[in-house]
């Protein structure tokens, strides 16, 4: 069994006997040690082959977990079009299917998957610069598929050559190209939080009330922590004495003393 925490991006290479649905104490302690609020646990047994457990914690306690079985998979190397992505790339996440809207279980699964892949929140984005699109689709009662695409919009749309196009007609040439991986999951087991616990996890700490007289260069973040800014005068680097210059000065002085001693 291997697992990793996404907050600190740690991949655990050693084998750990972890059964999160039977006893989550060891898992909670391990995540607290590594300061990880999200985890992925992969294992393979005869009863549950190709098993993947995704979960998150709140106050060092398991909040939600979902166990997914991998029925079929197509890796990125099997696709002719391979994306070139850098670290920290924020994907566009799309959820398709009525269950993601009306089923309480699948609403929690959608929220968990969005928590896992969304990275930082952003209010705006340029669709032409979208490099990765992740699409989760509900298939049947217990199946979920994942497909990944890249946007080809800068070169995918061109204005029609018709001198008088109707309503600015635009011709599309594969605006989305599948790059993989493509995975079909089966939902096996779930551990979902109660409504009260979920609402408690959504609460944000109250920011410390600002003083009537605002202090310069002092502000508070969303967690109520005090942030300050220090202003330092510009340093004159010409007066800075480096270790190398001191060694050079001492060496020159020794040479001068030797010359004066042996000079006639």
N, C-alpha and C positions, 0 to 999 in steps of 0.2 A: 504494500500500500504506500502510495506517495501522495503528498499533499503540498500545497503552497499557500502562503498568505499574500493577498494582492496589495495590501497597504504598504508592506515593506518589500514586496516583490521577491520573496524567498522561496526557493525550490528545495524541498527537503529530499535528500538522496537516500537517507537511511530508511529502513523498513520499520513501520510502527503498527502495532496491533490496535487499530482504532475501529470501534463500532459506534458511530455517532447516534444511531437510532436506539441502541440498547443502553449505552452509557456515554454521555457527552462530557463527563468531567475531565477526562484526559485531554480531549480536544480543546475544551475551553481553557485549560491551564496552558496548553501549548500555544494557543493563539494569543493569550495574554502575555506570555513570555516574549513572543515575537512582535507584539504590538500590531496584530492583524485583526481587523474587524470583518474581513471576508476570507473565505477559504474554499479550496477545491480539493476533494479527496478522490483519488482514483484507485480502484481495486478490481480484482478479477477472481471470482469464485465459481464453483460448479453451479451453485444455486442462482447466483446473480452474475453472469459473465459480462465483461466490458462495462463495468459499473462506474458511474461518475456522480459524486455527491457535491452539491453546491450549497453553501450556507452563509449566513451572516450573524454577527453577534451584537448585542447591546448590553452595556455594563458587564462585559465579560461573560455573558450568558447567551446561549444559542437562542436566536430570535426566530429565524426561519431556516428550513432545510428542504431540499428537494433531491430525490434520488432518480437519476436518469440512466437508462440503459442505452448503449449505442447499438442500434440495429445494423446500420450501414454507414459507411463513411467514404468520402472521396477527398483526398488531400490536395493541397495547392499544387503539388508537383504534377498531378494528373490533368491539370487544366492547361490549355495552350497559352492562355493569357495570364501572365503572372504580374501581380501588382508589386510596386516598389514603394514600401512604406517605411517611414522613420519611426523612432520611438516616441511614445506619447501622442500618437495620432488619434484624434477624437473621431469615432465613427458615427454615422447616422443609423439609428436603430428603428426598425419598423416592425410592428406586431400586427399580424393578420389573423382574423378568425373571430367569430362571435364569442367564443369562450373567454378570450382575453378581455372582453367587455362585460360579460354578465356572470361568469362563474367566479365565485369567491376564491376558489382554489387557484384558478389560472390568473386571476388578478394579482394575487400574491406572487405567483411564479413570474409574471411579467415585471412586477416591481423589483423582484430579486435580480432578474437578468439585467434590467436597466441599471440597477445599482452596481452590478459587476462590471459592465462595459462602458458606462457613460463617461467616466473620468470627471472632468470639471464641467459645470453647467455653463452654457453660453446662450445668450439671448438672440444673437444673429450669427449667420454663417453664409458663406458664398457657395451656392449650389454648384457653380462651375469649378470650384476648387475642392469639391468633395472627392476624396480618394477611396473611401471605404464605406460601403453600405451593408449592414447586417439585417437580414430579413428572417424573422421567426414566424412560422405559419403553423396553425393547429391543423393536424390531419387526423380525422376520426376522433375517437373518444380519448385515447391516451397517447397519441403520437404528436410530436413536435419536430418540425424540420428547420434546419438552419442553413441558409444560403448566403454567400457573401459576393458582393458585386463592387465594381469600381465605376465611377462616373466618367463618361466619355463626351460630356457636354461641349467642351470648347470646340471640338472638331465634329461633333455629331449632328449639329444643326446648321443648316445653311439656307439662305434665302432662295426662293424659287427663281429660276431664270426667266420666268414669265414676266414681261415688262409691266403688266398690270395684274399682279397677284391679288386674289380675292382675300381681303382681310389680312393682308400680310402673311400669306401662307408660308409655312415652314415645313421643310422636308426633314424627317428624322432618319438617322442611320445608326441603329443600335446605341441608344444613349446609355445603356447599362450593359456592362460586360462581366460575366461571371468569372471570378478568379479563385473561388474556393476559400476555405474548405466547405464541403457540403456534407451535412450530418443529419441523420434521422434518429431522433431520440424517442424512447418510450418512458413515460412517467411511471415509476414503480412505487415509490413511497414518498410521502410528504410529511413534514412537521411544520405546521403553521402557527404563528402566534395568535393570541386572542386579540380581540378588538381593543381592549384596554391597554394591553402591552404594546400593541402597534402604535396607538395614539401617544403613549408615553415616550416611545422612541422618536417620534416626530417633533417633540417639543424642543425648542431652542432656549438656551439660558438667556435670561433677561440681561440686557446690557446695562452696565452701571450708569445710573443717572448722571448726566453731565452737570458739572458745577455751574452756578450762575455766571461766574466769571471764567470764561474759557481760557485755559492755559495754552500758551503757544507751544507748538510742536508736540502736543500730547493728544492722543486719540485712543479710542477703545474699539476692539474688533467685535465680531458677533458672539464670541465666547466670553466677553466681558474682560478680557485681558488688556492691560495698559500697554500701549505702544508709544515709544518716544523717539524723537529724532535729534541727533546731536550734530552741531555745526562746528567744524574745526577749521581754524585759520589755515591758509595755504602755507605750506612749509617751503622754506628756502633750501632747495637741494644743493646749492653751491656751498653751503656751510656744513653739509652732512659729511661726517668723517666715517669712512668705511674701513673695515678691517684690512682690506687689501692695501689701502693707502698707508696705513700705519706700518704695515710690514715693509712696504717700499721705503718709507722714511727711515726706519731703523736700519735697513740694509744700506742705504746711502750714507748714513752717519758712520756706520762701521767702515765703509770703504774710505771715507774721508779721513778717519782716524788712522787707518793703516797707511794711507798715503803720506800723511804728515809725519808718522813715526819713521818711515823708511826713506823719506826724501832727504837728500844730502844738505 
